[in-house]
C-alpha cells in the first residue's frame, strides 16, 4: 500500500506529463479572473440589495406612521359613536 506522499507525487507527475506548466498556469489565470469577476458582481449586488433594504425600511416607517394615524382616527370615531349611543340611551 502506497503512502499518501508517494501517491501525490505520482498524480503530480501524471498531471505534468499531460499538461504543461503554462497550460496549468493559464487555467489558474482563467479561474482567478472568473473569481474576481464574481467578486465584483457580488459586491455590486450586495450594495444594490443594501440600498433596496434601506429604501424599504424608510417606506415601512411611513406605512407604520400612516397606520397609527388611521387607528387613531378610528378610535376617535369609535369613541364618538359610543358617546352618541350612550347619550341617546339617557
mmCIF file as gemmi writes it, N, C-alpha and C atoms, coordinates in Angstrom:
data_model
loop_
_atom_site.group_PDB
_atom_site.id
_atom_site.type_symbol
_atom_site.label_atom_id
_atom_site.label_alt_id
_atom_site.label_comp_id
_atom_site.label_asym_id
_atom_site.label_entity_id
_atom_site.label_seq_id
_atom_site.pdbx_PDB_ins_code
_atom_site.Cartn_x
_atom_site.Cartn_y
_atom_site.Cartn_z
_atom_site.occupancy
_atom_site.B_iso_or_equiv
_atom_site.pdbx_formal_charge
_atom_site.auth_seq_id
_atom_site.auth_asym_id
_atom_site.pdbx_PDB_model_num
ATOM 1 N N . UNK Axp A 1 ? 0.84 -1.176 0 1 0 ? 1 A 1
ATOM 2 C CA . UNK Axp A 1 ? 0 0 0 1 0 ? 1 A 1
ATOM 3 C C . UNK Axp A 1 ? 0.89 1.246 0 1 0 ? 1 A 1
ATOM 4 N N . UNK Axp A 2 ? 0.61 2.149 -0.96 1 0 ? 2 A 1
ATOM 5 C CA . UNK Axp A 2 ? 1.416 3.362 -1.075 1 0 ? 2 A 1
ATOM 6 C C . UNK Axp A 2 ? 0.976 4.385 -0.037 1 0 ? 2 A 1
ATOM 7 N N . UNK Axp A 3 ? 1.964 5.122 0.445 1 0 ? 3 A 1
ATOM 8 C CA . UNK Axp A 3 ? 1.588 6.176 1.37 1 0 ? 3 A 1
ATOM 9 C C . UNK Axp A 3 ? 1.071 7.38 0.58 1 0 ? 3 A 1
ATOM 10 N N . UNK Axp A 4 ? 0.454 8.302 1.26 1 0 ? 4 A 1
ATOM 11 C CA . UNK Axp A 4 ? -0.197 9.456 0.64 1 0 ? 4 A 1
ATOM 12 C C . UNK Axp A 4 ? 0.781 10.326 -0.125 1 0 ? 4 A 1
ATOM 13 N N . UNK Axp A 5 ? 1.999 10.501 0.427 1 0 ? 5 A 1
ATOM 14 C CA . UNK Axp A 5 ? 3.016 11.345 -0.21 1 0 ? 5 A 1
ATOM 15 C C . UNK Axp A 5 ? 3.429 10.777 -1.565 1 0 ? 5 A 1
ATOM 16 N N . UNK Axp A 6 ? 3.651 9.464 -1.641 1 0 ? 6 A 1
ATOM 17 C CA . UNK Axp A 6 ? 4.034 8.818 -2.901 1 0 ? 6 A 1
ATOM 18 C C . UNK Axp A 6 ? 2.905 8.911 -3.918 1 0 ? 6 A 1
ATOM 19 N N . UNK Axp A 7 ? 1.704 8.723 -3.448 1 0 ? 7 A 1
ATOM 20 C CA . UNK Axp A 7 ? 0.521 8.79 -4.314 1 0 ? 7 A 1
ATOM 21 C C . UNK Axp A 7 ? 0.375 10.191 -4.903 1 0 ? 7 A 1
ATOM 22 N N . UNK Axp A 8 ? 0.59 11.222 -4.066 1 0 ? 8 A 1
ATOM 23 C CA . UNK Axp A 8 ? 0.508 12.608 -4.536 1 0 ? 8 A 1
ATOM 24 C C . UNK Axp A 8 ? 1.57 12.894 -5.585 1 0 ? 8 A 1
ATOM 25 N N . UNK Axp A 9 ? 2.794 12.38 -5.375 1 0 ? 9 A 1
ATOM 26 C CA . UNK Axp A 9 ? 3.876 12.594 -6.329 1 0 ? 9 A 1
ATOM 27 C C . UNK Axp A 9 ? 3.548 11.958 -7.678 1 0 ? 9 A 1
ATOM 28 N N . UNK Axp A 10 ? 2.948 10.786 -7.647 1 0 ? 10 A 1
ATOM 29 C CA . UNK Axp A 10 ? 2.56 10.102 -8.895 1 0 ? 10 A 1
ATOM 30 C C . UNK Axp A 10 ? 1.494 10.921 -9.63 1 0 ? 10 A 1
ATOM 31 N N . UNK Axp A 11 ? 0.547 11.439 -8.894 1 0 ? 11 A 1
ATOM 32 C CA . UNK Axp A 11 ? -0.505 12.236 -9.511 1 0 ? 11 A 1
ATOM 33 C C . UNK Axp A 11 ? 0.056 13.528 -10.115 1 0 ? 11 A 1
ATOM 34 N N . UNK Axp A 12 ? 0.978 14.17 -9.42 1 0 ? 12 A 1
ATOM 35 C CA . UNK Axp A 12 ? 1.595 15.401 -9.926 1 0 ? 12 A 1
ATOM 36 C C . UNK Axp A 12 ? 2.411 15.097 -11.182 1 0 ? 12 A 1
ATOM 37 N N . UNK Axp A 13 ? 3.145 13.995 -11.171 1 0 ? 13 A 1
ATOM 38 C CA . UNK Axp A 13 ? 3.939 13.61 -12.344 1 0 ? 13 A 1
ATOM 39 C C . UNK Axp A 13 ? 3.026 13.357 -13.538 1 0 ? 13 A 1
ATOM 40 N N . UNK Axp A 14 ? 1.93 12.651 -13.315 1 0 ? 14 A 1
ATOM 41 C CA . UNK Axp A 14 ? 0.982 12.364 -14.394 1 0 ? 14 A 1
ATOM 42 C C . UNK Axp A 14 ? 0.365 13.662 -14.915 1 0 ? 14 A 1
ATOM 43 N N . UNK Axp A 15 ? 0.071 14.571 -14.026 1 0 ? 15 A 1
ATOM 44 C CA . UNK Axp A 15 ? -0.508 15.867 -14.417 1 0 ? 15 A 1
ATOM 45 C C . UNK Axp A 15 ? 0.47 16.647 -15.282 1 0 ? 15 A 1
ATOM 46 N N . UNK Axp A 16 ? 1.734 16.699 -14.86 1 0 ? 16 A 1
ATOM 47 C CA . UNK Axp A 16 ? 2.746 17.443 -15.61 1 0 ? 16 A 1
ATOM 48 C C . UNK Axp A 16 ? 3.093 16.772 -16.942 1 0 ? 16 A 1
ATOM 49 N N . UNK Axp A 17 ? 2.891 15.459 -17.042 1 0 ? 17 A 1
ATOM 50 C CA . UNK Axp A 17 ? 3.096 14.777 -18.322 1 0 ? 17 A 1
ATOM 51 C C . UNK Axp A 17 ? 1.938 15.044 -19.277 1 0 ? 17 A 1
ATOM 52 N N . UNK Axp A 18 ? 0.76 15.323 -18.718 1 0 ? 18 A 1
ATOM 53 C CA . UNK Axp A 18 ? -0.42 15.583 -19.539 1 0 ? 18 A 1
ATOM 54 C C . UNK Axp A 18 ? -0.51 17.045 -19.944 1 0 ? 18 A 1
ATOM 55 N N . UNK Axp A 19 ? -0.202 17.934 -19.012 1 0 ? 19 A 1
ATOM 56 C CA . UNK Axp A 19 ? -0.33 19.374 -19.252 1 0 ? 19 A 1
ATOM 57 C C . UNK Axp A 19 ? 1.014 20.055 -18.999 1 0 ? 19 A 1
ATOM 58 N N . UNK Axp A 20 ? 1.242 21.122 -19.747 1 0 ? 20 A 1
ATOM 59 C CA . UNK Axp A 20 ? 2.456 21.901 -19.499 1 0 ? 20 A 1
ATOM 60 C C . UNK Axp A 20 ? 2.209 22.835 -18.314 1 0 ? 20 A 1
ATOM 61 N N . UNK Axp A 21 ? 3.294 23.319 -17.752 1 0 ? 21 A 1
ATOM 62 C CA . UNK Axp A 21 ? 3.177 24.278 -16.651 1 0 ? 21 A 1
ATOM 63 C C . UNK Axp A 21 ? 2.432 25.525 -17.134 1 0 ? 21 A 1
ATOM 64 N N . UNK Axp A 22 ? 2.663 25.894 -18.399 1 0 ? 22 A 1
ATOM 65 C CA . UNK Axp A 22 ? 1.981 27.048 -18.983 1 0 ? 22 A 1
ATOM 66 C C . UNK Axp A 22 ? 0.468 26.802 -19.068 1 0 ? 22 A 1
ATOM 67 N N . UNK Axp A 23 ? 0.068 25.573 -19.47 1 0 ? 23 A 1
ATOM 68 C CA . UNK Axp A 23 ? -1.358 25.234 -19.52 1 0 ? 23 A 1
ATOM 69 C C . UNK Axp A 23 ? -2.002 25.357 -18.139 1 0 ? 23 A 1
ATOM 70 N N . UNK Axp A 24 ? -1.319 24.82 -17.142 1 0 ? 24 A 1
ATOM 71 C CA . UNK Axp A 24 ? -1.839 24.871 -15.768 1 0 ? 24 A 1
ATOM 72 C C . UNK Axp A 24 ? -1.912 26.316 -15.286 1 0 ? 24 A 1
ATOM 73 N N . UNK Axp A 25 ? -0.873 27.089 -15.578 1 0 ? 25 A 1
ATOM 74 C CA . UNK Axp A 25 ? -0.854 28.5 -15.178 1 0 ? 25 A 1
ATOM 75 C C . UNK Axp A 25 ? -1.998 29.262 -15.848 1 0 ? 25 A 1
ATOM 76 N N . UNK Axp A 26 ? -2.215 28.994 -17.135 1 0 ? 26 A 1
ATOM 77 C CA . UNK Axp A 26 ? -3.319 29.662 -17.851 1 0 ? 26 A 1
ATOM 78 C C . UNK Axp A 26 ? -4.679 29.282 -17.259 1 0 ? 26 A 1
ATOM 79 N N . UNK Axp A 27 ? -4.824 28.021 -16.892 1 0 ? 27 A 1
ATOM 80 C CA . UNK Axp A 27 ? -6.08 27.571 -16.277 1 0 ? 27 A 1
ATOM 81 C C . UNK Axp A 27 ? -6.328 28.308 -14.961 1 0 ? 27 A 1
ATOM 82 N N . UNK Axp A 28 ? -5.279 28.423 -14.15 1 0 ? 28 A 1
ATOM 83 C CA . UNK Axp A 28 ? -5.429 29.152 -12.884 1 0 ? 28 A 1
ATOM 84 C C . UNK Axp A 28 ? -5.71 30.638 -13.123 1 0 ? 28 A 1
ATOM 85 N N . UNK Axp A 29 ? -5.128 31.198 -14.171 1 0 ? 29 A 1
ATOM 86 C CA . UNK Axp A 29 ? -5.399 32.61 -14.508 1 0 ? 29 A 1
ATOM 87 C C . UNK Axp A 29 ? -6.858 32.79 -14.891 1 0 ? 29 A 1
ATOM 88 N N . UNK Axp A 30 ? -7.387 31.872 -15.684 1 0 ? 30 A 1
ATOM 89 C CA . UNK Axp A 30 ? -8.807 31.937 -16.066 1 0 ? 30 A 1
ATOM 90 C C . UNK Axp A 30 ? -9.687 31.828 -14.825 1 0 ? 30 A 1
ATOM 91 N N . UNK Axp A 31 ? -9.364 30.886 -13.964 1 0 ? 31 A 1
ATOM 92 C CA . UNK Axp A 31 ? -10.14 30.713 -12.72 1 0 ? 31 A 1
ATOM 93 C C . UNK Axp A 31 ? -10.059 31.976 -11.872 1 0 ? 31 A 1
ATOM 94 N N . UNK Axp A 32 ? -8.871 32.53 -11.733 1 0 ? 32 A 1
ATOM 95 C CA . UNK Axp A 32 ? -8.681 33.755 -10.946 1 0 ? 32 A 1
ATOM 96 C C . UNK Axp A 32 ? -9.507 34.906 -11.515 1 0 ? 32 A 1
ATOM 97 N N . UNK Axp A 33 ? -9.489 35.065 -12.838 1 0 ? 33 A 1
ATOM 98 C CA . UNK Axp A 33 ? -10.271 36.137 -13.47 1 0 ? 33 A 1
ATOM 99 C C . UNK Axp A 33 ? -11.776 35.951 -13.235 1 0 ? 33 A 1
ATOM 100 N N . UNK Axp A 34 ? -12.218 34.704 -13.308 1 0 ? 34 A 1
ATOM 101 C CA . UNK Axp A 34 ? -13.638 34.428 -13.06 1 0 ? 34 A 1
ATOM 102 C C . UNK Axp A 34 ? -14.005 34.736 -11.605 1 0 ? 34 A 1
ATOM 103 N N . UNK Axp A 35 ? -13.121 34.392 -10.678 1 0 ? 35 A 1
ATOM 104 C CA . UNK Axp A 35 ? -13.379 34.692 -9.266 1 0 ? 35 A 1
ATOM 105 C C . UNK Axp A 35 ? -13.426 36.198 -9.02 1 0 ? 35 A 1
ATOM 106 N N . UNK Axp A 36 ? -12.507 36.931 -9.637 1 0 ? 36 A 1
ATOM 107 C CA . UNK Axp A 36 ? -12.513 38.397 -9.495 1 0 ? 36 A 1
ATOM 108 C C . UNK Axp A 36 ? -13.791 38.995 -10.06 1 0 ? 36 A 1
ATOM 109 N N . UNK Axp A 37 ? -14.211 38.501 -11.209 1 0 ? 37 A 1
ATOM 110 C CA . UNK Axp A 37 ? -15.455 38.983 -11.823 1 0 ? 37 A 1
ATOM 111 C C . UNK Axp A 37 ? -16.656 38.674 -10.932 1 0 ? 37 A 1
ATOM 112 N N . UNK Axp A 38 ? -16.676 37.476 -10.388 1 0 ? 38 A 1
ATOM 113 C CA . UNK Axp A 38 ? -17.761 37.087 -9.484 1 0 ? 38 A 1
ATOM 114 C C . UNK Axp A 38 ? -17.767 37.972 -8.247 1 0 ? 38 A 1
ATOM 115 N N . UNK Axp A 39 ? -16.584 38.264 -7.723 1 0 ? 39 A 1
ATOM 116 C CA . UNK Axp A 39 ? -16.483 39.124 -6.543 1 0 ? 39 A 1
ATOM 117 C C . UNK Axp A 39 ? -17.017 40.524 -6.84 1 0 ? 39 A 1
ATOM 118 N N . UNK Axp A 40 ? -16.638 41.084 -7.979 1 0 ? 40 A 1
ATOM 119 C CA . UNK Axp A 40 ? -17.129 42.414 -8.355 1 0 ? 40 A 1
ATOM 120 C C . UNK Axp A 40 ? -18.643 42.416 -8.498 1 0 ? 40 A 1
ATOM 121 N N . UNK Axp A 41 ? -19.161 41.4 -9.17 1 0 ? 41 A 1
ATOM 122 C CA . UNK Axp A 41 ? -20.617 41.291 -9.358 1 0 ? 41 A 1
ATOM 123 C C . UNK Axp A 41 ? -21.322 41.135 -8.01 1 0 ? 41 A 1
ATOM 124 N N . UNK Axp A 42 ? -20.767 40.318 -7.141 1 0 ? 42 A 1
ATOM 125 C CA . UNK Axp A 42 ? -21.361 40.099 -5.82 1 0 ? 42 A 1
ATOM 126 C C . UNK Axp A 42 ? -21.358 41.386 -5.009 1 0 ? 42 A 1
ATOM 127 N N . UNK Axp A 43 ? -20.259 42.14 -5.091 1 0 ? 43 A 1
ATOM 128 C CA . UNK Axp A 43 ? -20.177 43.403 -4.349 1 0 ? 43 A 1
ATOM 129 C C . UNK Axp A 43 ? -21.219 44.385 -4.855 1 0 ? 43 A 1
ATOM 130 N N . UNK Axp A 44 ? -21.364 44.476 -6.176 1 0 ? 44 A 1
ATOM 131 C CA . UNK Axp A 44 ? -22.376 45.368 -6.75 1 0 ? 44 A 1
ATOM 132 C C . UNK Axp A 44 ? -23.778 44.937 -6.327 1 0 ? 44 A 1
ATOM 133 N N . UNK Axp A 45 ? -24.036 43.631 -6.387 1 0 ? 45 A 1
ATOM 134 C CA . UNK Axp A 45 ? -25.35 43.113 -5.974 1 0 ? 45 A 1
ATOM 135 C C . UNK Axp A 45 ? -25.622 43.412 -4.507 1 0 ? 45 A 1
ATOM 136 N N . UNK Axp A 46 ? -24.607 43.226 -3.658 1 0 ? 46 A 1
ATOM 137 C CA . UNK Axp A 46 ? -24.781 43.487 -2.235 1 0 ? 46 A 1
ATOM 138 C C . UNK Axp A 46 ? -25.08 44.963 -1.992 1 0 ? 46 A 1
ATOM 139 N N . UNK Axp A 47 ? -24.35 45.848 -2.657 1 0 ? 47 A 1
ATOM 140 C CA . UNK Axp A 47 ? -24.593 47.281 -2.481 1 0 ? 47 A 1
ATOM 141 C C . UNK Axp A 47 ? -26.004 47.659 -2.928 1 0 ? 47 A 1
ATOM 142 N N . UNK Axp A 48 ? -26.455 47.083 -4.037 1 0 ? 48 A 1
ATOM 143 C CA . UNK Axp A 48 ? -27.812 47.366 -4.517 1 0 ? 48 A 1
ATOM 144 C C . UNK Axp A 48 ? -28.846 46.81 -3.533 1 0 ? 48 A 1
ATOM 145 N N . UNK Axp A 49 ? -28.617 45.6 -3.044 1 0 ? 49 A 1
ATOM 146 C CA . UNK Axp A 49 ? -29.542 44.999 -2.079 1 0 ? 49 A 1
ATOM 147 C C . UNK Axp A 49 ? -29.604 45.836 -0.805 1 0 ? 49 A 1
ATOM 148 N N . UNK Axp A 50 ? -28.456 46.29 -0.334 1 0 ? 50 A 1
ATOM 149 C CA . UNK Axp A 50 ? -28.407 47.131 0.857 1 0 ? 50 A 1
ATOM 150 C C . UNK Axp A 50 ? -29.183 48.422 0.633 1 0 ? 50 A 1
ATOM 151 N N . UNK Axp A 51 ? -29.03 49.022 -0.527 1 0 ? 51 A 1
ATOM 152 C CA . UNK Axp A 51 ? -29.762 50.245 -0.864 1 0 ? 51 A 1
ATOM 153 C C . UNK Axp A 51 ? -31.267 49.971 -0.904 1 0 ? 51 A 1
ATOM 154 N N . UNK Axp A 52 ? -31.642 48.85 -1.501 1 0 ? 52 A 1
ATOM 155 C CA . UNK Axp A 52 ? -33.07 48.477 -1.56 1 0 ? 52 A 1
ATOM 156 C C . UNK Axp A 52 ? -33.64 48.284 -0.159 1 0 ? 52 A 1
ATOM 157 N N . UNK Axp A 53 ? -32.888 47.616 0.707 1 0 ? 53 A 1
ATOM 158 C CA . UNK Axp A 53 ? -33.354 47.406 2.077 1 0 ? 53 A 1
ATOM 159 C C . UNK Axp A 53 ? -33.548 48.73 2.812 1 0 ? 53 A 1
ATOM 160 N N . UNK Axp A 54 ? -32.625 49.658 2.606 1 0 ? 54 A 1
ATOM 161 C CA . UNK Axp A 54 ? -32.756 50.974 3.251 1 0 ? 54 A 1
ATOM 162 C C . UNK Axp A 54 ? -34.008 51.686 2.764 1 0 ? 54 A 1
ATOM 163 N N . UNK Axp A 55 ? -34.259 51.626 1.461 1 0 ? 55 A 1
ATOM 164 C CA . UNK Axp A 55 ? -35.465 52.258 0.917 1 0 ? 55 A 1
ATOM 165 C C . UNK Axp A 55 ? -36.73 51.59 1.439 1 0 ? 55 A 1
ATOM 166 N N . UNK Axp A 56 ? -36.721 50.276 1.503 1 0 ? 56 A 1
ATOM 167 C CA . UNK Axp A 56 ? -37.886 49.558 2.023 1 0 ? 56 A 1
ATOM 168 C C . UNK Axp A 56 ? -38.12 49.874 3.5 1 0 ? 56 A 1
ATOM 169 N N . UNK Axp A 57 ? -37.045 50.015 4.259 1 0 ? 57 A 1
ATOM 170 C CA . UNK Axp A 57 ? -37.175 50.355 5.664 1 0 ? 57 A 1
ATOM 171 C C . UNK Axp A 57 ? -37.814 51.735 5.814 1 0 ? 57 A 1
ATOM 172 N N . UNK Axp A 58 ? -37.378 52.705 5.009 1 0 ? 58 A 1
ATOM 173 C CA . UNK Axp A 58 ? -37.967 54.045 5.059 1 0 ? 58 A 1
ATOM 174 C C . UNK Axp A 58 ? -39.453 53.993 4.707 1 0 ? 58 A 1
ATOM 175 N N . UNK Axp A 59 ? -39.787 53.21 3.675 1 0 ? 59 A 1
ATOM 176 C CA . UNK Axp A 59 ? -41.19 53.075 3.289 1 0 ? 59 A 1
ATOM 177 C C . UNK Axp A 59 ? -42.006 52.404 4.391 1 0 ? 59 A 1
ATOM 178 N N . UNK Axp A 60 ? -41.426 51.412 5.049 1 0 ? 60 A 1
ATOM 179 C CA . UNK Axp A 60 ? -42.161 50.73 6.12 1 0 ? 60 A 1
ATOM 180 C C . UNK Axp A 60 ? -42.408 51.678 7.296 1 0 ? 60 A 1
ATOM 181 N N . UNK Axp A 61 ? -41.462 52.578 7.558 1 0 ? 61 A 1
ATOM 182 C CA . UNK Axp A 61 ? -41.678 53.569 8.62 1 0 ? 61 A 1
ATOM 183 C C . UNK Axp A 61 ? -42.843 54.492 8.263 1 0 ? 61 A 1
ATOM 184 N N . UNK Axp A 62 ? -42.921 54.923 7.013 1 0 ? 62 A 1
ATOM 185 C CA . UNK Axp A 62 ? -44.024 55.789 6.57 1 0 ? 62 A 1
ATOM 186 C C . UNK Axp A 62 ? -45.349 55.044 6.68 1 0 ? 62 A 1
ATOM 187 N N . UNK Axp A 63 ? -45.358 53.785 6.254 1 0 ? 63 A 1
ATOM 188 C CA . UNK Axp A 63 ? -46.583 52.977 6.344 1 0 ? 63 A 1
ATOM 189 C C . UNK Axp A 63 ? -47 52.833 7.802 1 0 ? 63 A 1
ATOM 190 N N . UNK Axp A 64 ? -46.059 52.571 8.678 1 0 ? 64 A 1
ATOM 191 C CA . UNK Axp A 64 ? -46.354 52.416 10.1 1 0 ? 64 A 1
ATOM 192 C C . UNK Axp A 64 ? -46.952 53.701 10.681 1 0 ? 64 A 1
ATOM 193 N N . UNK Axp A 65 ? -46.368 54.832 10.316 1 0 ? 65 A 1
ATOM 194 C CA . UNK Axp A 65 ? -46.908 56.117 10.786 1 0 ? 65 A 1
ATOM 195 C C . UNK Axp A 65 ? -48.336 56.323 10.278 1 0 ? 65 A 1
ATOM 196 N N . UNK Axp A 66 ? -48.565 55.982 9.021 1 0 ? 66 A 1
ATOM 197 C CA . UNK Axp A 66 ? -49.908 56.128 8.455 1 0 ? 66 A 1
ATOM 198 C C . UNK Axp A 66 ? -50.916 55.208 9.136 1 0 ? 66 A 1
ATOM 199 N N . UNK Axp A 67 ? -50.501 54 9.442 1 0 ? 67 A 1
ATOM 200 C CA . UNK Axp A 67 ? -51.387 53.062 10.148 1 0 ? 67 A 1
ATOM 201 C C . UNK Axp A 67 ? -51.72 53.611 11.527 1 0 ? 67 A 1
ATOM 202 N N . UNK Axp A 68 ? -50.748 54.176 12.209 1 0 ? 68 A 1
ATOM 203 C CA . UNK Axp A 68 ? -51.006 54.764 13.528 1 0 ? 68 A 1
ATOM 204 C C . UNK Axp A 68 ? -52.009 55.915 13.432 1 0 ? 68 A 1
ATOM 205 N N . UNK Axp A 69 ? -51.894 56.733 12.406 1 0 ? 69 A 1
ATOM 206 C CA . UNK Axp A 69 ? -52.849 57.834 12.211 1 0 ? 69 A 1
ATOM 207 C C . UNK Axp A 69 ? -54.247 57.275 11.959 1 0 ? 69 A 1
ATOM 208 N N . UNK Axp A 70 ? -54.336 56.263 11.107 1 0 ? 70 A 1
ATOM 209 C CA . UNK Axp A 70 ? -55.647 55.662 10.803 1 0 ? 70 A 1
ATOM 210 C C . UNK Axp A 70 ? -56.255 55.062 12.061 1 0 ? 70 A 1
ATOM 211 N N . UNK Axp A 71 ? -55.483 54.325 12.835 1 0 ? 71 A 1
ATOM 212 C CA . UNK Axp A 71 ? -56.004 53.747 14.075 1 0 ? 71 A 1
ATOM 213 C C . UNK Axp A 71 ? -56.449 54.833 15.049 1 0 ? 71 A 1
ATOM 214 N N . UNK Axp A 72 ? -55.696 55.883 15.123 1 0 ? 72 A 1
ATOM 215 C CA . UNK Axp A 72 ? -56.065 56.992 15.999 1 0 ? 72 A 1
ATOM 216 C C . UNK Axp A 72 ? -57.413 57.578 15.575 1 0 ? 72 A 1
ATOM 217 N N . UNK Axp A 73 ? -57.598 57.757 14.293 1 0 ? 73 A 1
ATOM 218 C CA . UNK Axp A 73 ? -58.872 58.279 13.773 1 0 ? 73 A 1
ATOM 219 C C . UNK Axp A 73 ? -59.999 57.298 14.065 1 0 ? 73 A 1
ATOM 220 N N . UNK Axp A 74 ? -59.755 56.022 13.844 1 0 ? 74 A 1
ATOM 221 C CA . UNK Axp A 74 ? -60.793 55.014 14.097 1 0 ? 74 A 1
ATOM 222 C C . UNK Axp A 74 ? -61.183 54.971 15.577 1 0 ? 74 A 1
ATOM 223 N N . UNK Axp A 75 ? -60.208 55.11 16.456 1 0 ? 75 A 1
ATOM 224 C CA . UNK Axp A 75 ? -60.506 55.127 17.894 1 0 ? 75 A 1
ATOM 225 C C . UNK Axp A 75 ? -61.372 56.348 18.234 1 0 ? 75 A 1
ATOM 226 N N . UNK Axp A 76 ? -61.043 57.482 17.657 1 0 ? 76 A 1
ATOM 227 C CA . UNK Axp A 76 ? -61.845 58.688 17.892 1 0 ? 76 A 1
ATOM 228 C C . UNK Axp A 76 ? -63.264 58.508 17.387 1 0 ? 76 A 1
ATOM 229 N N . UNK Axp A 77 ? -63.41 57.903 16.215 1 0 ? 77 A 1
ATOM 230 C CA . UNK Axp A 77 ? -64.75 57.648 15.668 1 0 ? 77 A 1
ATOM 231 C C . UNK Axp A 77 ? -65.503 56.686 16.568 1 0 ? 77 A 1
ATOM 232 N N . UNK Axp A 78 ? -64.842 55.632 17.005 1 0 ? 78 A 1
ATOM 233 C CA . UNK Axp A 78 ? -65.481 54.649 17.897 1 0 ? 78 A 1
ATOM 234 C C . UNK Axp A 78 ? -65.947 55.322 19.188 1 0 ? 78 A 1
ATOM 235 N N . UNK Axp A 79 ? -65.084 56.153 19.767 1 0 ? 79 A 1
ATOM 236 C CA . UNK Axp A 79 ? -65.46 56.854 20.996 1 0 ? 79 A 1
ATOM 237 C C . UNK Axp A 79 ? -66.615 57.826 20.765 1 0 ? 79 A 1
ATOM 238 N N . UNK Axp A 80 ? -66.588 58.493 19.628 1 0 ? 80 A 1
ATOM 239 C CA . UNK Axp A 80 ? -67.675 59.412 19.306 1 0 ? 80 A 1
ATOM 240 C C . UNK Axp A 80 ? -68.993 58.648 19.183 1 0 ? 80 A 1
ATOM 241 N N . UNK Axp A 81 ? -68.98 57.52 18.479 1 0 ? 81 A 1
ATOM 242 C CA . UNK Axp A 81 ? -70.19 56.707 18.317 1 0 ? 81 A 1
ATOM 243 C C . UNK Axp A 81 ? -70.651 56.181 19.671 1 0 ? 81 A 1
ATOM 244 N N . UNK Axp A 82 ? -69.744 55.743 20.503 1 0 ? 82 A 1
ATOM 245 C CA . UNK Axp A 82 ? -70.091 55.236 21.827 1 0 ? 82 A 1
ATOM 246 C C . UNK Axp A 82 ? -70.771 56.333 22.659 1 0 ? 82 A 1
ATOM 247 N N . UNK Axp A 83 ? -70.162 57.532 22.64 1 0 ? 83 A 1
ATOM 248 C CA . UNK Axp A 83 ? -70.772 58.645 23.385 1 0 ? 83 A 1
ATOM 249 C C . UNK Axp A 83 ? -72.144 58.998 22.822 1 0 ? 83 A 1
ATOM 250 N N . UNK Axp A 84 ? -72.257 58.954 21.511 1 0 ? 84 A 1
ATOM 251 C CA . UNK Axp A 84 ? -73.564 59.271 20.899 1 0 ? 84 A 1
ATOM 252 C C . UNK Axp A 84 ? -74.614 58.265 21.313 1 0 ? 84 A 1
ATOM 253 N N . UNK Axp A 85 ? -74.262 56.981 21.261 1 0 ? 85 A 1
ATOM 254 C CA . UNK Axp A 85 ? -75.217 55.936 21.65 1 0 ? 85 A 1
ATOM 255 C C . UNK Axp A 85 ? -75.587 56.079 23.123 1 0 ? 85 A 1
ATOM 256 N N . UNK Axp A 86 ? -74.598 56.331 23.963 1 0 ? 86 A 1
ATOM 257 C CA . UNK Axp A 86 ? -74.889 56.491 25.397 1 0 ? 86 A 1
ATOM 258 C C . UNK Axp A 86 ? -75.772 57.705 25.633 1 0 ? 86 A 1
ATOM 259 N N . UNK Axp A 87 ? -75.546 58.778 24.905 1 0 ? 87 A 1
ATOM 260 C CA . UNK Axp A 87 ? -76.401 59.967 25.08 1 0 ? 87 A 1
ATOM 261 C C . UNK Axp A 87 ? -77.809 59.703 24.615 1 0 ? 87 A 1
ATOM 262 N N . UNK Axp A 88 ? -77.97 58.873 23.608 1 0 ? 88 A 1
ATOM 263 C CA . UNK Axp A 88 ? -79.302 58.545 23.123 1 0 ? 88 A 1
ATOM 264 C C . UNK Axp A 88 ? -80.043 57.641 24.102 1 0 ? 88 A 1
ATOM 265 N N . UNK Axp A 89 ? -79.305 56.864 24.848 1 0 ? 89 A 1
ATOM 266 C CA . UNK Axp A 89 ? -79.931 55.961 25.803 1 0 ? 89 A 1
ATOM 267 C C . UNK Axp A 89 ? -80.379 56.692 27.055 1 0 ? 89 A 1
ATOM 268 N N . UNK Axp A 90 ? -79.786 57.834 27.332 1 0 ? 90 A 1
ATOM 269 C CA . UNK Axp A 90 ? -80.15 58.594 28.539 1 0 ? 90 A 1
ATOM 270 C C . UNK Axp A 90 ? -81.31 59.463 28.288 1 0 ? 90 A 1
